[in-house]
Amino acid sequence: MTTSTDRPRWHRDVSVFLTGQTFSLLGSMLVQYAILWHLTLETGSGTVMAVYAAVGFLPQAVVSVFGGVWADRLDRRALIIGADTTIAVTTLALALLLLSGYDDLWLLYVAAAIRSAGAGIQTPAVGALLPQIVPTDKLMRVNGINATIQSAMMLVAPALAAGLYAWASIEAIFLVDVATAAIGIGLLLLVPVPRLVRTDQTAGVRGYVADLVDGVRYVATTPFVRWVLTMWGVVFVLIVAPSFLTPLMVVRTFGDEVWKLTVNELAFSIGMTLGGVAVAWWGGLRNRVHMVVLTTGLFGVLNVGLGLSTNMWVFFTFMFLIGLGVPFFSTPTMTVLQERVEPERLGRVFGFVAIVMAVAMPLGMAVFGPLADRYSVESLLVAAGAALILVVLAGVALPSGRRAIAEAGADPAPQADGGSGAGASDDAVPGPADEPAHGG
């Protein structure tokens, strides 16, 4: 376990890193809202939304299988930069095609798929890199700050996206994303990342496939990690996937004005921002899993309330409360994995986190999307919330759930430091048969 005294410049490195990620995130969110609203307003179809969710998440699931291993073998900073660059080039190409008059729906699907594949590389690398530049005893608060920044971007992005979408065009939003990606890449280049020294004895000679098999075996045979990933997947299927239909509910029930779609996103984002501030200031419960379980149960209750709302402002209030709870779920989940998983396996574990998110989302939309064309979104939200409450009760009652809660309450096992050599590559220690150190 490392402390702030072991990394005297960690404040500067984390500030630069988070600033760069903020710019990159802002551009990505602008594109996400622009495409989501464009499809909602142009088609009004739940099936189209389900297809968009599938092409936007499934490629990430596939690529994350490899991305997690790359994050444990190669330069994590270079992987992030390579993914950001690929996404930016794709977005630029899409903007140019749209400006040239090509506006087929499949173009948006292809761009979403490529962006998703880039996320499959970027997400495990970012999750694994953060503990290398943040002292272990500061992880919860830094993750809380990061959640606050992400929430603030969710507060700014909808308003900015709505303004750009109404005043200019969807192409303008794509070009803004390219510019923010360039800024994010430039700032990330300024962050020195300590070299990761792998403690497993065969790191220098083990090949890619062996690392992949080891990661699969670790996740499959570690009850605590398996339980956390299961809860994460359940929340994505029963809460995140149906939440993609809330713009459709707003349009069908309360009207198709853009400002109503904007308020829907703002209510959620304001809640997330305040929740992130609270977690960063408070630091959370000592037992991270207690926070995850309590928040998950609360999500179920709030989702039922969301579906039962007949007044638009009551609906927006429930969206605010759900957003408020998000940092109380996501921050302790990420932190407990960063605290308890060995540094040399973090990339692969976060690769599986990305896989769970990427598979659970389209899986949920594959069910809820077509159902939204036959039944009301309100009834689907109530059903999903009730199902989540039952899952939480079962998860706590099962022996695996009780063991996970007990393990989370114990002190984290000491972890080896990342070593010295600021600015050096953070890939695994190279050996005779290891891959050369490179990124992208």
N, C-alpha and C positions, 0 to 999 in steps of 0.2 A: 504494500500500500504506500502510495506517495502522498506527501503533504505539500502545502504551499511553500514551505521553506526549501523544498527540494527543487522547485521551479520558480525562481525569483521573478522571471519575466513572463509568467503565465498570463497575467492580466493583459499585457500588450498583445500577446499572441492570440488569446481568445477573442479580444476585442476586434482585431483585424479579421480573424476567421469568421466571426459572426456577422461582421459588417458585409463582407463579401457574399456570404450565404444569404443575407437579407436582400441584397440587390438581385441575386439570382432567383430567389424565391418570389420576389415581387413580380418579375417578368413572367415566371411560370404561372403564377396565379392569374395574371391578366389574361394570358392565353386560355387557361382553364375556364374562367368565367365567360370569356368571349365565345368560345366554342359551345359551352353548355347553354348559354342564353340563345345563341344563334340557332342551335338545333331545336330548343324548346319553342322559340317564337316562330320558326319556319315550318316545323312539322307538327308540334303538339302531340307527338307519339311516344308512348312508353316503350314500344319496341325499339324505336330509333335510339332512345336513351339507353336501353339495355345493350344494344350493339356498340354504342360509343363507350359504355363502361367496360365491355369485354375487350375491345381493341385498345383501350387505354390502360388496362391492368394486366391482362394475360401475358403480353410480351415481357413485362417486368418479372412475372413469376418464372418464366422460362430462363431468362437471362440471369436472374438472381442465383440460380443454381451454380453458375460459373462465377458470377460477380463476388459472391462470398468467399470463394477460394482465392480469387485474384486479390481480394482485399487483405488476405493473410499471407500472400506470397510476394506481392509487388508493392510499389510505391503508392500508398493510398492517396496521397495528394495528387499524383499524376493521373490516377484513375478518375478522380473527381473532375479534374481539368479536362481530360479527354471526353468524358461523358457530357460535360457542359458545352464543350465545343461542338460535338456532334449534334446535340439538341438545337443549338443556336443556328448551325448551318441548315438543318432541316426546316426550322421555322422560317429562316430567310428565304429558302427555296419555295416554301408554301406561299409566302407573301407575294413573291414575284409571280408565281403562277396565277394567283387570284387577281393580281393587278393586270395580268395579261388576258383575263377573261375566262379562265378555267375555274369554274365554280362547282364542279361535281362533288357530291357528298363523299365519295370514296377518297378524295384528296384529304379531307379532314380526318378520315379514319386512318389513312396511311401515316399522316403526320403524328396523330395521337399514338399510333403503335410504335413509331420510332422514338418518340419522346418517352414512352413507357419503357422501352428497352434500355435507353440511357439511364433511367431511374433505377433499373435493375443493377447497374454497375455503381451508380452514385450512392444509393441508399446504404448498402453495407459498408462502403468505404467511409462515409461520413460518420455513421454510428460507431465504427471501430476507431476512427482517427481521433475523435473528441477526447477519449480517456488518455490519449498520448500527450495532449497539450494541456489537460486540466488535472490538477491534483485530485486524488481519489476522494478526499474529504470535502471537496467543493463540487462534486459531480451533480448532486441533487439540485443545488442552487443554480448552477450554470445551465443545467437542463431546464430548470424553471424559467431562467432568463431567456433561453432559446425558445421555449414555448410561448413566452410573452411576446417576443419579437415576431414569431410566426403568426400569433393571434393579431398583433397590431397590423401586420401585412394583410391579414384577412379582413381587417377593418378598413384599410386604405384601398386595397385592390378592387373591391366591388364598386366603390364610388368612382375611382379612377377609370375602371373598365367601362362603367356605364357612361361616363362623360366622353371617353374616347369612342365608344361604340355609337353613341348618339351624334357626336359632333364630327367625327372623322369616319372611320370604317374599321372593320375587323383587321384589315391589312396593317393599319397604323399600330394596332395593338401588337401584332406580330413583330413589327420593326422595333418597337420599344423593348420587347423581350430580348431581341438580339443585342441591343445596347446594354441592357442590364447584365446579360450574361458576360459580356466583355469586361465590364467593371468587376464582376465577381471573380472572374478568372485572374485578372490583374492583381487583386488584393490577396487572393489565395497564394500567389507566387511569393508574397512577402512573408508568409508564415513558415518559420523553420519547424520541421517535424522531427522529433527524436527518432533515432533508429530503433526499430523493434527487434529485441533479441529473443528469439523463440527458445523456450525452455525444453521443448520436447527434443530428445536426443537425436532423433532421425531427421530433424528439420533440414539439415544440410544436404541430405541425399534422397529424401523422399520425393516422389514425383507428384504431379498434379492429381492424378486419379487417387493415389493413396491419401492425399490431403482431403479430397472430396469424400472418400469413404469414411475417413476419420471424423469429419464433420457430421455426416449423416449418423454415424454410430453414436457420437457424443449426444446429439439432440435426442435420438431415439432411446438412449439408455439413461438419460439424466431426468428423473421425474420432475424436478423443479422447473427446468427449462421447458419440458414438454407441457406441463400444466399452464405455464405462462403463455406459451404460444397458442394453446387451445383456447384460453379465455380471450386472447387477442383476436383470434379468428372468429369466435362466436360474436363478439361485439361488431366486427366488420360485417358479418352476414346479417345480423338482426337490427343493427342501428345505422351503420354507415351506409349500407346499400339502400335501405328505405329512405334515408335522408336525401339521396339523389333525386327522389321523387317529390320532395317538398316544393321545388319551383313549379312542378306540374300541378300540384294541389293548389298553389297560390293562383296560378293562371285559371284553373277550372272553377275554383270556388270563390275567389276574391277579385278576379279581374286580371287582364293581361298587360296592365301598364308596367313599364320597365321599373318605375320607382318602387313598385311593390316587390318585385324580384330583388331589387337592391336592398330594401329594408329587411327582407328575409335573410339575406346574407349578412347585413350589418348587425342584426340582433344576435345572430350566432357568433359573429366575430368579436363584438363588444364583450359578450360573455366570456369567450376564450381569452381575451386580453386581460380582463380582470382576474380570471382564474389563474392565468400564468403569473401575474403579479403576486397573487396570494401565495402560490406555491414557492416562488422565488424568495419571497420575504419570510415565509413560515418555515420552509424546509421540509415539510411533510411529516407524516408519522414515521417512527423508527421502523416499524414493520411495513415495508412497501406494499406487500400483498394485501394487507388490511385495507389500504387505500384503494387498491385495484378492485377488490371485491365490493366494498361499500359503494364506490362510484358506479360500478357496473349495474348493481341493483337499482341505484338511483336513475340510471339511464332508462331502465325498463319502465319505471313508474312515469318518468317524464315523457317517454314516447307514447304511452297510453294517453296521457293528458294532451299531447300534441294531436293525436288522432281524434280526440273527443272535442276539440276546440271548434266552435261554430262562429266565434268572433275573431276577426282578423288580428286584432291587437292582443287578444289572449293567445292566439297561435304564435305570434311573434315573441310573446313573453316566455312561452315554453321553449322556443328556439334559443332564446337568451340563456335560459337555465341549463339547457343541454350543452351549449357552448361553454358556460361557466364550469361545467364538470369535466370537460375534455382534458385540461392539464392535470387534473387530479387522477386521471386514468393513465394517460400516455407518459407523463413525466416519471412517476414511480416505476412504470413498466420498463422503460428504457434504462433508468438508473439501476434497478436491481440486476438487470442483465450485465450492465457495465461493471458493477461492483463484484459480481460473483463468477463471471465467466473469465477464464484465463485470457490474457491479452492476445496470445497467438491464435485463439479460436474465435475471437470476437467477430471478425469479418464473416466467418461462416455462419455463426449464430444469427447475426443481423441479416445475412443472406436469407436465412429461413424466415426471419421476421418479415422481410420484404416479400417472400414467396407467399406466406400466409395472407398478408394484406392484398397481394395482387390476385390470388386465387379466390379469396373469400368475397371480395367486392363483386366481380362478375358473376360468381356463383349466386350471391344474393340477388343481383339484378336480373339474372336469368330466370329467377322465380318471380320476383316482385315486379319487374318491368312488364312482361306480358299480362300479369294479373291486373296491373294498373289500367290496362285497356279494357278489362271486363268488370272490375270492381272499383270502388272508390279508394283513393289513396288513404283517406281517413281510416277505413276498415283495416287496411294493410298495416298502418302504423300501430293501431291498437293491438293487432294480432302479434306483430313483431315484438312490441313491448312486453306483452304478457308472456310470450315464449322466453324472452330474456330473463324475466324474473324467475321462471321455473328453472332455467339453466343455472342461474346463480345459486339458488337453493340446493340444487343437485350437486353443483361443484363444491360447495362448502361441506355438504354432508358426506361426500365420497372421501375415502382414506387419502387419495392423492391430493385433494384439496387441503385437508388438514395438515398433511406433511409439508405442502408448499408454504402454508401460513407459518408453521413452526420453523421451517428452514429460513424463511425471510426474517424472522425475529432474531435469529442468531447473528453474531458478529461476522462480517464478511471475512473470508479467508485472505491472508496476505497475498498480494500479487507482485510479481517481479516488475521492477521499473523498466521503462522502455530503453534505458541506457542513455548514453551521452552522445554528443556529436550533432548539435543543432544544425539543421539544414541538410543532414545526410538523408539518404534514402531510408524509408521506413519499411522496406520489404524484409522478408525472412533472410536470415544469415545465409549467404550463398555457399554452396558446396560444390564438389566435383560434378555431381549429376543434376544440380538444381538449374532452374531456368535462369537466364540472365535477368538482372534487375532492370525493368523498364515499365512504363505505364502506358495507359491508353488502350 
